[in-house]
Amino acid sequence: MRTQSQLGRAIEEAREQTDALFRAVRPDSFYERPIPERHRIVFYLGHVEAFDWNLIGRFALDRRPFHAEFDHLFAFGIDPPPGQLPGDRPSDWPSLAEVDRYNQRVRDEIDDLLDQVPEQLLHVAVEHRLMHAETFAYILHQLDYERKTAPALAPELGIAEPLKSRMVEIPAGTAQLGLDGNAAFGWDNEFQALAVEVPAFSMGQHKVTNAEYLEFVRQGAAAPFFWAEHAGRWFHRGMFAEIPLPLDWPVYVTHSEAEAYAKWRGAALPTEAQFHRAASVAPEEPGANLDFRHWDPVPVHARGNQADAPSQLVGNGWEWTSTVFAPFPGFTPFPFYQNYSEPFFDGRHYVLKGASPRTAARLARPSFRNWFRPAYPYIYATFRLVEP
């Protein structure tokens, strides 16, 4: 029962994270669609609760539905192919009061059932909600500034001068990927564990910075999505304000942009195995920019800067790899969530590793795999270079 009570507290803490995000949305803005490819904000308000009810109340414990229409309406997000956008209208969605009543009923029902729920499903409920705390942050980021309420937090500005980049040597060795069957919890794509032999290579000590990418833009490349230009000056579009472009922050880019930059520099993106190998020889860095510590990045040399090892492999931005998202040998989909990983083994999504400022600490475990389409611009995704 100790684990059960710990997971109950974890659910409460995860609820606090999603509740805080929704409080940042002004009441008249819940029917906005800040990202054209995604649902309106009101969907996410109902989704995290509907997921918990469908998983725990309906699947695990076979309880009778109390609002079957909402159970279905809020069940699934969308990831449409490029050019295929949703066409629903605000009037197609229920009122906020109706959604709030549904959400409270779900929480009351779930809290009464916690002692009966298998631990694995409680882990799923916690981590699913925390993932949405991050993915909803991407959506909130694109909401017009006047439609959200900023907390009383000043952005952590970077230095005015660019940081000189350098490569560090990573010795040949074994990269350990995935989880074995003794793990307390992992998502289906984290299994089964495997070892990959990785030849020696060099890796950028830091994530590629805005200053470095600005050189690429001055050579004719398109500016990243999170940049804005006003009167010849570049700005970063932060969560709650535009600020002069911090040159020593990591640049947020798509996989396609990261790949093009790497090619321009005569380098490459790391494979998933290379990233794991580098992480295995890098020292732990306390105070990493993750677990909702900041809304935006911090300088790439902040809180850890050992000269002979890569820095910030965890936190301050997910890192693109060159690895196409695919199953490990022995992969078996979760029977209760079969569409979590398998639909994305399509050759059109790439693995990201590490964590962003809005990633929960429990999702920053080395085995966790994130993935997105190569041209999707809204995520907090950075990169670093490797050379043979």
Secondary structure, 3 states (H helix, E strand, C coil): CHHHHHHHHHHHHHHHHHHHHHHCECHHHCCCCCCCCCCCHHHHHHHHHHHHHHHHHHHHCCCCCCCHHHHHHCCCCCCCCCCCCCCCCHHHCCCHHHHHHHHHHHHHHHHHHHHHCCHHHHHHHHHHHHHHHHHHHHHHHHCCHHHECCCCCCCCCCCCCCCCCCEEEECCEEEEECCCCCCCCCCHHHCCCEEEEECCEEEECCCCEHHHHHHHHHCCCCCCCCEEEECCEEEEECCCCEEECCCCCECCCCHHHHHHHHHHCCCECCCHHHHHHHHHHCCCCCCCCCCCCCCCCCCCCCCCCCCCCCCCCCCCCEEEEEEECCCCCCCCCCCCCCCCCHHHCCCCCEEEECCCCCCCHHHCCCCCCEEECCCCCCCCEECCCEEC
